[in-house]
């Protein structure tokens, strides 16, 4: 039985992608990501029930905060990853985060989806700048943050590990930088 919940999660469409609500059908791809080397920087290698709870927690995040990770599909229907803004208990501030699945890196999907998720967050939730927590041993994630216009701001201890906090410009900052409105 497939159940469709009715949380007001927007669907965002870009030139190549659809950012949509999380679904139970996403679970197998989430499991495969968790079991891949790509998940090393986001706590990969967890048991199946941990990943299931993560799917449910994302839905709860949307219900409680009005934002969360979008599931990202190509227009052809390929599920390429999860990207969005999350703000868990104990975190400094909301984070723009991304998980791209195997085979979908290096095609610009991360930048395209992250820009759309960031713009949606700023339009619906808050104009405040976002951060990204990035492990200094993860140069691919740092490169994506740079492509988004973020800059390293400081170091912090996050889940008992020293990480870099990257700062993204808010919509007001972007207007000031470019000299024109969005």
C-alpha positions as CSV (number, residue, x, y, z in Angstrom):
1,X,0.0,0.0,0.0
2,X,1.3,3.4,-0.9
3,X,0.3,6.3,1.2
4,X,0.7,10.0,0.1
5,X,1.0,12.4,3.0
6,X,-0.3,15.9,2.7
7,X,2.4,18.0,4.3
8,X,2.8,21.3,2.4
9,X,6.2,20.5,0.9
10,X,6.8,22.5,-2.3
11,X,7.9,20.9,-5.5
12,X,10.6,22.9,-7.2
13,X,11.6,22.6,-10.8
14,X,14.9,23.6,-12.4
15,X,16.1,23.2,-15.9
16,X,17.1,19.6,-15.3
17,X,15.8,18.7,-11.9
18,X,12.7,18.2,-9.7
19,X,13.0,18.8,-6.0
20,X,10.2,17.0,-4.3
21,X,8.9,15.5,-1.1
22,X,10.6,12.4,0.5
23,X,8.8,9.1,-0.3
24,X,9.1,5.6,1.0
25,X,10.3,4.6,-2.5
26,X,13.4,6.6,-1.8
27,X,14.5,4.2,0.9
28,X,16.4,1.7,-1.3
29,X,18.6,4.5,-2.8
30,X,19.2,5.9,0.7
31,X,20.4,2.5,1.8
32,X,22.7,2.1,-1.2
33,X,24.2,5.6,-0.5
34,X,24.7,4.7,3.2
35,X,26.6,1.6,2.2
36,X,28.8,3.4,-0.3
37,X,32.1,5.3,0.4
38,X,30.2,8.5,-0.6
39,X,28.5,8.5,2.8
40,X,31.7,8.6,4.8
41,X,31.4,12.3,5.7
42,X,27.7,12.0,6.7
43,X,27.9,9.1,9.1
44,X,27.6,6.3,6.5
45,X,27.7,2.6,7.4
46,X,24.7,2.8,9.7
47,X,22.3,-0.1,10.1
48,X,19.1,-0.3,8.0
49,X,16.9,0.9,10.9
50,X,19.0,4.1,11.3
51,X,18.4,5.0,7.6
52,X,14.7,4.3,8.0
53,X,14.6,6.6,11.0
54,X,16.5,9.2,8.9
55,X,13.8,9.1,6.2
56,X,11.1,9.5,8.9
57,X,13.1,12.2,10.6
58,X,13.3,14.2,7.4
59,X,9.5,14.0,7.0
60,X,9.2,15.1,10.6
61,X,11.6,18.0,10.0
62,X,9.3,19.2,7.2
63,X,6.3,19.0,9.5
64,X,8.0,20.8,12.4
65,X,10.1,23.4,10.7
66,X,8.6,23.8,7.2
67,X,11.8,22.8,5.4
68,X,14.1,19.9,5.1
69,X,15.9,17.7,2.6
70,X,14.2,17.5,-0.8
71,X,14.5,14.3,-2.8
72,X,16.0,15.3,-6.1
73,X,15.1,13.7,-9.4
74,X,16.2,14.4,-13.0
75,X,13.4,15.2,-15.4
76,X,14.0,11.6,-16.7
77,X,13.1,10.2,-13.3
78,X,16.6,9.3,-11.9
79,X,16.8,9.9,-8.1
80,X,20.2,11.7,-7.8
81,X,20.3,12.7,-4.1
82,X,18.9,14.7,-1.2
83,X,19.5,18.4,-0.9
84,X,18.0,21.0,1.3
85,X,18.0,23.0,4.5
86,X,18.0,21.3,7.9
87,X,18.2,22.6,11.4
88,X,18.4,19.9,14.0
89,X,18.4,20.4,17.8
90,X,21.8,21.4,19.0
91,X,23.0,22.9,15.7
92,X,24.3,26.4,15.5
93,X,22.0,27.5,12.8
94,X,20.2,26.2,9.7
95,X,22.5,24.2,7.3
96,X,22.3,23.9,3.5
97,X,23.3,20.3,3.0
98,X,23.6,17.8,0.1
99,X,24.0,14.1,-0.5
100,X,24.6,13.1,-4.2
101,X,24.3,9.5,-5.0
102,X,26.8,7.3,-6.9
103,X,26.9,8.2,-10.6
104,X,25.4,11.7,-10.3
105,X,28.4,13.7,-9.1
106,X,30.2,16.1,-11.4
107,X,27.2,17.0,-13.6
108,X,26.2,20.2,-11.8
109,X,23.2,18.6,-10.2
110,X,24.4,19.6,-6.7
111,X,24.8,23.2,-7.5
112,X,21.5,23.4,-9.4
113,X,19.5,21.7,-6.6
114,X,21.2,23.6,-3.8
115,X,20.6,26.9,-5.4
116,X,16.9,26.1,-5.8
117,X,16.6,24.8,-2.2
118,X,18.4,27.9,-0.9
119,X,16.2,30.2,-2.8
120,X,13.1,28.4,-1.6
121,X,14.2,28.6,2.0
122,X,15.0,32.3,1.7
123,X,11.6,33.0,0.0
124,X,9.5,31.0,2.4
125,X,11.3,30.7,5.7
126,X,14.0,33.3,6.4
127,X,16.4,35.7,4.6
128,X,19.2,34.9,7.1
129,X,22.4,33.5,5.6
130,X,22.8,29.7,5.8
131,X,25.8,27.6,6.8
132,X,27.2,24.3,5.6
133,X,29.1,22.0,7.9
134,X,32.0,20.4,5.8
135,X,34.6,18.0,6.9
136,X,38.0,19.4,5.9
137,X,38.9,16.0,4.4
138,X,36.0,16.4,1.9
139,X,37.3,18.5,-0.9
140,X,34.4,17.6,-3.3
141,X,31.9,19.1,-0.8
142,X,34.1,22.2,-0.3
143,X,34.3,22.6,-4.1
144,X,30.5,22.5,-4.3
145,X,30.2,25.1,-1.5
146,X,32.7,27.4,-3.4
147,X,30.6,27.0,-6.5
148,X,27.6,28.2,-4.5
149,X,29.5,31.3,-3.4
150,X,30.1,30.2,0.2
151,X,33.3,30.8,2.1
152,X,34.9,29.1,5.1
153,X,34.0,31.1,8.2
154,X,35.4,29.2,11.2
155,X,36.0,25.7,12.6
156,X,33.7,24.0,15.0
157,X,33.4,20.7,16.8
158,X,30.5,18.8,15.3
159,X,29.7,15.2,16.3
160,X,33.1,15.0,18.1
161,X,34.9,16.0,15.0
162,X,36.5,19.3,14.0
163,X,34.8,20.6,10.8
164,X,34.7,23.8,8.8
165,X,31.7,26.0,8.9
166,X,31.1,27.6,5.5
167,X,28.9,30.7,5.2
168,X,26.5,31.2,2.3
169,X,25.3,34.7,1.4
170,X,21.7,35.5,2.1
171,X,19.5,37.0,-0.6
172,X,20.2,40.6,0.7
173,X,24.0,39.9,0.6
174,X,23.7,38.7,-3.0
175,X,21.9,41.8,-4.1
176,X,24.6,44.0,-2.5
177,X,27.4,42.0,-4.1
178,X,25.9,42.1,-7.7
179,X,24.5,45.6,-7.4
180,X,21.1,44.5,-8.7
181,X,18.0,42.8,-7.4
182,X,17.2,39.2,-7.9
